[in-house]
Amino acid sequence: MDGMPAPAITPAEVAELRAAFPYFADLPESGGRPVAYLDSAATSQRPLSVLDAERSFLVSANAAVHRGTSQAVGAATGLFEGARAAVADFVGAGMPEQIIWAENATDALNTVALGIGEANAGLGVDGSERFALGSGDEILVTEAEHHANLVPWQRLAAKTGARLRWIPACEDGTWTLDDAREALTARTRLFAFSHVSNTTGYLAPVADLVELARSVGAITVLDACQSVPHIPVDFAELGVDFAAFSGHKMLGPNGIGVLYGRPEMLAALPPARTGGSMITRVTMESAEFMPPPLRFEAGTQPVSQVVGLGAAVEFSRAIGMDRAAAREHELVERLVDGIAANPGLRLIGPADTSRRVALAAVEVAGLHAHDVGQFLDEQGVLVRVGHHCAQPLHRALGVTSTTRASVHVTTTEEEIDRFLDAIRGAQRYFGLEGSA
């Protein structure tokens, strides 16, 4: 029935899905046991269909896209642009031209920041005045941002004379809609924030935040790296001006990222990089640029990676993102419940799993995260330890590093339990209380 929540993928279906991944079909071992892979927030594994799509292109269809009139170029360009259309549909873009290829999400975010910098350096295009920044203007971020969604805005503020401001993190590392309402002012020109935090798993209320930003005339930039791989996302419905995400976190290849933009925003944004294929006319004195998306795709593109990303999108669509999200929610509940049952652990982020997506990071009392990570590695449990490219957030929480377990649709309950058992084992090994 309409309106009913999607049923979660069953454990039996998960077993079938894992068989589609060469990595899971022949798991490497650590400490004499098959690895429990709990680091998809950093890089997800890839199904055979993605690997085959990229290899097939390189073996039988490799050619320079958008260059020349040969049949080979036409076929390669068709696959390249077909992947753009698939990705556009997957994230709710109204048309494929709203999808820009980048090296990764970091590069995509920098494309926006550098383009706005160009607009303010007198190198704008028609409509670039909407990106004007100067003394008295403000760029707003949150204290919980990944460095990729912080450092570019620091640099843009320094270049333009705008002031960088941030929403402080709460005690659990999150922030609220009310915090944003208080921080947004008539001087805010740009608001950049994560859809899902890579440290806390916090799911931001994007549509409400966009409405607040628009009420003061601010542009919104969304880091969607940890949302697009795990939950249904419709950028048009959310209303964001720009959004970025990476292929390697969503079952796709390395070396490919995506920048989404509203048509009028992309049309007004100057290119951050210039060169071949993104121009219409060049003289010795000046150049004129192609419309989006080609305006932002200077030089030879990562064509096989684009084709692989298109295959990853089709794989995820076949699973059903609503069902995948329901399955991952069950796993996160199991993970958070297990952490809560251990008095020696501090959960970073919301205890309410309805506000959390795909991951959980912990501080183990009395242990450095690197020691925890080494012990877990010896038990065959692969996680991420460190500051997760979010040093300001860790500093605000009074910790130098944390241990993060992250899930994907292929994760099993047994892998979650192995993580929880291995944490208890680390506590016992180092003679700490609270390890029962």
SVG drawing of the C-alpha trace seen along z (x, -y; Angstrom):
<svg xmlns="http://www.w3.org/2000/svg" viewBox="-2 -45 50 64">
<polyline fill="none" stroke="black" stroke-width="0.4" points="0.0,0.0 1.1,-3.6 2.6,-5.2 3.7,-2.0 7.4,-1.8 9.5,0.4 10.4,3.8 14.0,4.2 16.2,6.5 16.3,9.9 19.4,11.7 18.9,14.3 18.8,11.5 21.9,10.0 23.7,13.4 22.6,13.3 23.9,9.7 27.2,10.5 27.7,13.2 27.7,10.4 30.8,8.9 34.2,10.5 35.6,9.2 32.9,10.9 33.0,14.1 36.7,14.5 37.3,12.6 40.9,11.8 41.9,13.0 43.3,11.2 44.3,12.9 43.3,16.2 39.7,15.1 37.8,13.7 37.7,9.9 34.5,8.2 34.4,5.2 33.0,2.2 34.6,-0.7 32.2,-1.5 31.9,-5.1 35.5,-5.4 35.3,-3.2 32.6,-0.7 33.3,2.6 32.2,3.0 29.9,5.6 31.2,7.5 28.8,5.7 30.6,2.4 34.0,4.0 32.8,5.6 31.2,2.4 34.5,0.5 36.6,3.3 34.2,3.8 34.4,0.2 38.2,0.2 38.4,3.5 35.8,2.8 34.6,-0.8 37.5,-3.0 37.6,-6.3 37.8,-10.1 34.3,-11.3 32.9,-14.5 35.9,-14.7 35.7,-13.8 32.9,-12.3 33.9,-8.6 31.5,-5.8 33.9,-4.8 33.7,-8.3 29.9,-8.3 29.6,-5.0 31.9,-6.0 30.1,-9.4 26.7,-7.5 27.9,-5.4 29.5,-8.4 26.3,-10.5 24.1,-7.6 25.8,-7.3 25.2,-11.0 21.5,-10.5 21.4,-7.5 23.1,-9.4 20.8,-12.4 17.7,-10.3 19.1,-8.5 19.5,-11.8 16.4,-13.6 18.1,-16.0 15.6,-17.4 17.9,-16.9 21.3,-15.3 23.0,-18.7 22.7,-19.3 25.3,-16.6 29.0,-17.6 31.8,-15.0 34.7,-15.7 37.6,-13.7 35.8,-13.1 33.4,-15.0 36.3,-17.1 37.0,-18.2 33.3,-18.9 33.1,-21.1 36.2,-22.9 34.7,-23.5 32.0,-25.6 34.3,-27.4 36.9,-28.1 34.2,-29.2 32.8,-31.7 36.3,-32.9 36.7,-33.4 33.4,-35.4 34.8,-37.7 38.1,-38.1 36.4,-39.7 36.3,-36.5 32.5,-35.9 30.0,-34.9 26.4,-36.1 24.6,-36.0 27.8,-35.7 26.8,-38.7 24.7,-36.4 28.0,-35.0 29.3,-38.4 31.2,-38.3 33.0,-40.9 33.6,-42.6 30.5,-42.3 29.2,-39.1 29.3,-35.8 29.9,-32.1 28.3,-29.7 29.4,-26.1 29.0,-23.8 31.7,-22.6 30.9,-19.1 32.1,-19.3 34.5,-17.1 37.6,-19.1 36.5,-19.0 33.5,-21.1 35.4,-23.4 38.8,-24.3 37.5,-25.5 35.2,-28.0 38.1,-29.1 40.0,-29.9 37.1,-31.6 36.5,-33.8 40.2,-34.8 40.1,-35.6 37.0,-37.7 37.1,-39.3 33.9,-37.6 33.7,-36.3 33.6,-32.5 31.2,-31.6 30.1,-28.2 27.3,-26.5 28.9,-25.0 28.5,-21.3 26.4,-20.2 27.7,-17.8 27.0,-14.8 28.5,-16.3 25.3,-17.2 23.6,-20.6 19.9,-21.6 17.6,-23.4 17.2,-26.0 21.0,-26.4 20.9,-27.1 18.0,-29.5 20.1,-31.5 23.3,-31.5 21.7,-32.5 21.5,-36.2 20.8,-38.8 24.6,-38.8 24.8,-35.1 25.6,-34.6 26.4,-30.9 25.6,-28.0 27.5,-24.7 26.7,-21.6 26.6,-17.8 23.5,-15.8 25.0,-13.0 28.0,-13.5 30.8,-11.1 31.6,-11.0 28.3,-11.2 26.0,-9.8 23.7,-12.7 21.0,-13.2 20.4,-16.9 16.9,-18.2 18.0,-19.5 14.7,-20.8 14.0,-22.9 17.6,-24.2 17.3,-25.2 14.1,-27.0 15.8,-29.0 18.8,-29.8 16.5,-31.0 14.7,-33.3 17.9,-35.3 19.0,-34.9 21.8,-32.4 23.1,-29.8 23.2,-26.2 26.0,-23.7 25.4,-20.1 28.0,-17.5 26.0,-14.3 28.9,-11.8 27.3,-9.8 23.7,-10.1 23.5,-9.2 25.0,-5.7 22.6,-4.9 19.2,-6.6 16.9,-7.7 17.9,-11.3 16.1,-13.7 18.1,-17.0 15.4,-18.8 12.9,-18.0 15.4,-19.0 15.9,-22.3 19.7,-22.6 21.6,-24.8 24.7,-22.6 25.5,-19.1 28.5,-16.8 29.1,-13.1 31.7,-10.4 31.6,-7.3 33.8,-5.2 31.5,-5.4 28.5,-4.1 29.8,-0.9 31.5,-2.8 35.1,-3.4 37.7,-5.6 38.5,-8.8 35.0,-9.9 32.8,-12.4 29.7,-14.3 28.7,-17.9 24.9,-18.6 23.6,-22.1 20.4,-23.9 20.4,-25.0 20.5,-28.7 23.3,-28.3 25.5,-26.3 24.8,-28.8 26.1,-31.6 29.2,-29.8 32.5,-30.5 34.7,-27.4 37.4,-26.7 39.6,-24.9 40.0,-25.8 41.4,-24.0 40.2,-21.8 36.6,-20.7 35.0,-23.3 35.2,-26.2 33.2,-27.5 35.7,-30.1 39.3,-30.9 41.5,-33.8 44.9,-34.8 43.2,-37.3 40.2,-35.6 38.0,-32.5 34.2,-31.8 32.9,-28.8 30.5,-26.0 27.2,-25.8 27.1,-23.4 27.9,-20.6 30.8,-20.7 31.9,-24.1 33.2,-22.4 34.8,-19.3 38.0,-20.6 40.4,-18.1 40.2,-14.3 37.5,-12.9 37.6,-9.7 35.4,-8.0 35.7,-4.4 35.1,-5.5 31.9,-7.4 30.7,-4.2 31.4,-2.2 29.5,-4.8 26.5,-4.4 26.6,-0.6 26.8,-1.2 23.7,-3.4 21.9,-0.7 22.9,1.9 21.6,-0.2 18.4,-1.0 17.8,2.7 18.2,3.3 15.8,0.4 17.2,-2.5 14.2,-2.5 14.7,1.2 18.5,0.7 17.9,-2.1 15.5,0.0 18.0,2.8 20.9,0.4 18.7,-1.1 18.2,2.3 22.0,2.8 22.7,-0.7 20.1,0.0 22.0,3.3 25.3,1.4 24.1,-1.5 22.3,0.9 25.5,2.9 27.5,-0.2 25.0,-1.4 25.3,1.9 29.0,1.3 29.7,-1.2 33.2,-1.8 32.1,-3.3 31.1,-6.9 28.9,-7.0 29.6,-10.0 26.5,-11.4 22.8,-10.9 21.6,-7.9 18.2,-8.2 18.8,-6.0 16.0,-7.7 18.5,-10.7 21.5,-8.5 22.6,-6.9 25.0,-4.1 27.7,-4.5 28.7,-4.8 31.9,-6.2 33.0,-5.6 35.6,-6.7 36.9,-3.7 37.6,-5.0 41.3,-4.7 42.4,-3.6 43.7,-5.5 41.7,-4.8 44.9,-3.5 45.4,-0.9 41.8,0.1 42.1,0.3 45.2,2.4 43.5,4.9 40.4,5.0 42.6,5.6 44.2,8.6 40.7,10.0 39.8,9.5 37.5,6.5 38.3,3.7 37.2,0.2 38.4,-3.4 40.3,-5.1 41.4,-8.7 39.8,-12.0 37.9,-11.1 39.0,-14.4 36.9,-16.2 39.5,-17.6 37.4,-20.6 34.5,-18.3 36.8,-16.0 38.4,-19.0 35.0,-20.3 34.2,-16.9 37.4,-16.7 38.8,-13.7 41.7,-13.3 40.4,-10.4 37.6,-7.8 36.9,-4.3 34.2,-4.2 32.3,-1.2 30.2,-1.8 27.7,0.4 26.4,0.9 23.6,3.0 26.0,6.0 26.8,5.9 25.7,8.8 24.5,9.0 27.4,11.3 29.9,8.6 28.2,6.1 28.5,8.6 32.1,9.3 32.9,5.6 31.1,5.3 32.9,8.5 36.3,7.2 35.8,3.9 35.2,5.9 38.2,8.0 40.3,4.9 39.1,3.6 39.9,6.9 43.3,7.1 44.3,3.7 42.9,4.5 40.1,1.9 36.9,1.8 33.5,2.0 34.6,4.8 31.9,7.3"/>
</svg>
